[in-house]
Amino acid sequence: MKREQDWGKEIIEKCTECGKCAESCRLLTHLNESPKAIAKRGVAFDDAYGCALCGKCETACHLGLSPYRMFEEGRVQAVKNGELELVDYQYLFPDRPVTVMSLFREYYGVDYSDLNETNPGDTAFFPGCSLLTYSPKLTKKVYQALEKEYPNLVFFDNCCGIPMYHIGLPERGDKLKAQARIKAQELGVKRFIIACPNCYYQFKNQEGFQDFEIMTVIEALKGQFVKNQNSRVYAVHDACPDRFDGIYAKQVREALDENGYKRVEMKHHGKDSVCCGSSGQMGHFHPEWSTEHETQNLTEAEEAGADTLLATCHACVLNFGNIDERKVEVRHILNILLDYEENYDEVKGMAAKMFDGEEGMELYLKLYEDPE
């Protein structure tokens, strides 16, 4: 990791202001300034929290510069300077006992006590917060499929820490990752099978996890995928953290092709994929930009001739489901490859319903108890 001040310094020294990084970037288009100009004047609060932290700027830059890292560091500085009211966003913080996700699981009785969470095993299934919260039946179906190949499979409901990194609290993100590592060591885990691309890259080749084998759920389930039995056409939305190495992108396309699924490519895919609108907590800081990202991806899928837009990141699936008027269906890749249907249009309503009425207000207020 570079020293904090090096991100902006390198941009000032090397950026040619060619403008390529601004393509599909709402922030740079809105600011109408080059990363070099921003680095020279200093990253403002609105700049830092306007960035999706999606990394597309780096893959677009012919010099490999990383403007998003400069904005990411701007978030850390904003928190240190007290510019961000942490209490306003504490409902997102997975290291707190009460969050939107924990309330959802409690309200709808999402329970994994029937899975192995405490007995030792050499392999762990790490679904990620969004999948285990909003798709519990799919999560259990994946666990049961993996269990056929990996006896004594350990279920991890831990968070990888990425929400804390994105908000500007890296030390708390580190603690969450450390908790997962310590738990794995105590249970004798040698291998992580990870569903979420964000979680995967939080662990892959990261300090403290070099002694673990890190596998994608696509790789681990390869022999159990269902052959295609329909005429639908699929497009794949590639998750932001995968744009650099393309591990999920390659494995998903191979799985679809090998099992006879017809697919097309969107205009922006792979390293050029456009963020779904949820990266960097964009939906909380710039909901209008988040909607633009959602709409752009759905439009590109439709223009490519797809009936269904697939995503490997569950948060992406839910974000695309925010658009009511759309001509393509939205599914998680595992819904297709494991032949398990879900209606993601219902999740948004379910999340809102639990805050209805007086009881809902009491539940809502729990999110803001014990302020930061």
Secondary structure, 3 states (H helix, E strand, C coil): CCCCCHHHHHHHHHCCCCCHHHCCCHHHHHHCCCHHHHHHHCCCHHHHCCCCCCCHHHHHCCCCCCHHHHHHHHHHHHHHCCCCCHHHHHHHCCCCCCCHHHHHHHHCCCCCCCCCCCCCCCEEEECCHHHHHHCHHHHHHHHHHHHHHCCCCEECCCCCCHHHHHHCCHHHHHHHHHHHHHHHHHCCCCEEEECCHHHHHHHCCCCCCCCCEEEEHHHHCHHHCCCCCCCCEEEEECCHHHCCCCHHHHHHHHHHHHCCCEEECCCCCHHHCCCCCCHHHHHHHCHHHHHHHHHHHHHHHHHCCCCEEEECCHHHHHHHCCCCCCCCEEEEHHHHHCCCCCCCHHHHHHHHHCCCHHHHHHHHHHCCCCCC
